[in-house]
Amino acid sequence: MEIQTIELSTLWLPILLSTVFVFIASSILHMVIQIHKKDFVAMPGEEAVREAMRGQNLSPGMYVFPHCPSFKEMGTPEQVEKMNRGPNGFLTVVPNGPPAMGKELVLWFLYTLLLSIFIGYLTSVSVDVGSSFKGVFRVAGTAAVLGYCVPIISDSIWKAVPWSVSFKFIFDGAVYSLVTATTFAWLWP
């Protein structure tokens, strides 16, 4: 049985509304409920560490310490000693000055729009016109989980983000997925 595909252009309303609804949900989770308020803690000796870093003229970017230029050198006695002595970590340096929240919010909105476009496309080639709420919800929700929840897991695997923090972001993603799936199922042609 072949699925009668839906033109992506006919899904402009659920794409845009799901983007807006996810943006609102994320604002509620982050600014009203403040689910991530305790994700970061102050570093002991913060001012001394910042002063030492300031002297290095670090530019914005991602750093690892101790740095190892190759896998071959990772097993050398010197590198192993550095790793054992510690501290070890990842550091993301952002530009000086207050956060550019306007820019970041626009980028977040565009990211959710991009995900909604992909979710719309995947659902349009998987679900017939006139399908049930449940059928649309299932496909759109699965695609949304792949976009909003699954990528977070790699941060705990590779970047030492505490699993408790990743689980909160996965919870956020589940909320965004429910919002997106409901919007697509509600407005499905």
N, C-alpha and C positions, 0 to 999 in steps of 0.2 A: 504494500500500500504506500503510495507516494504522498508525501506531505505537500499541501498547497502552500508554497512559500509566500511570505508576506513581504512586500517592499519595505525596506528599512525606513524610507521616508514617511510611510504611513504611521510610524511609531514615534513621531516627533513629540507628541504630547506626553506619553509615559516616560520617554527618555528625559525630557526637560523637567517634568514634575518629580520623577524619582530623584533627579539630581538636587532639586530644591529641597525636597523632603529629607534627603540624607544630610544635606548641609544644615538644615534646622535641627535634625536629631543629633548631629555631631556637636552643634553649638550647645544644646541642652546637656549632653553628656559631659562636655569639657568645661563649660562655663557656669552651669546651674548646679548640676549634681557634682561636678568636679571629681569624677571617678579616677582621674590620673594625678590628683593633687600630691600624693606621696610617692610617685614613681621615682623622683630624684631626691637625693639627700645632699646636704652640704658636705664638702670634702674637709676633713680635718686639716687645719693649717692652710685654709683656702687662700688667704692673702699672701702668705709666703710662697705658695705654689704659683699663684698668679704673677707675683713679682718676678719669680725665676723664669716663668714662661715669657713674660713681657721682654726680658732681656734677650730672649732668643729670636725675637721678631718673627714669631710664627704667623704664617699667612693662613687664611681660612682653608680648611681641608680636613682630611682624615689621616690620623697618625696611629701607629702601633708601636708599643714599647715593651720590651726591647725589640728594636727592628732587626730583622734578619733578611738580607738581600736575596737569599736563595734557599731552596729546600736542602741543598747539599750542605750549606753552612749551618743549618738548623741543628744538626747533630754534633757539631764540634764541641769540644770540652768548654771553650770560652762561652759559646752561646748557651749551652746547658747551664753553666754556672750563673750567667745573667738571669736566666729564667728561674732557676732555683732561688736566687737571692731576692728577686722581685724588686719593686712591684712590677706587675705586668698589666697591660691594659690596652684599651682602644680609646682614642681621644678624637672628638670632633670639635674643631675650632670654627666658630662662626664669625662673621664680620663684627668689628667693634660697633658699639652703639645699641640703642634699643632694638628689639626684634622688629622686623618689617612685617607686622601683622597683616596689613592690607595686601601686600604682595603674596604672603603665605596663604591667606584666605582665598585669594583669586586662584592661586595654583591648586589649592585643595578642591575648589569648585570645579575647575577644569579637569582635575583627576577624576572626580566623581562623574562628571559628564562623559569622559572617555569610557569609564567602566560601564555606564548606562548604555552607551552606544554599542559596546561589545555584547552586553547582556541582551539588548534588543536584537542584535544580529543573531546571536546564538538561539534565542527563543524563536525568532522569526523563521529560521530554517529547521526548527525542531517541532513546532506546534502549529496545527492547522488554524485557519480562520474560524472563529466561532467556537474554539475549544473552551472547555470548562475552566472556571476559576482555578480549581485544583490543578488541572493539567498545566496551565500557564504558570501558576505559582511554583510548582515543583521544578520546572526547567529554569525559570528566571531566578528562583532562589538558589538553586545549585550553582548557576553561573555566578551569581553575586557572592556566594560563599568563596568560590575560587578566587575572586578578585579582592574581596575585603578581609577574609580571615586567613586563608592559607599562607600568603606571603609573610605574615608576621612571624610564623614559626621559625623561619631561617634566622631571625635576629637572635633568638635564644640559642640556636645551634651554633652559629658562627661568631656572634658578636658579644656573647656573654650577657645578653639582656636577661634579667631574672625572669624565670618562667611565670612568676606571679604577675609581672608587668605584661608579658605577652598574652597571658590569659585575659587580662582586662581589655587589651586591644582586640583580641578575638571576640570577646563579648560585644565590644563596639561594632565589630564587623558583622556579628550575627544580627544586631539591631538594624544596621544599614541594609543587610541582606533581606530581612523581613520587610522593611519599608519598601525596598526596591521591588521585591517579588509581589507584594500586595498592590503596588501602584501598577505594575505591568498587568497583573491578573484583572484588576478593576477596569482598566482602560483598554483591554485587548479587543481588537476588531472582530 
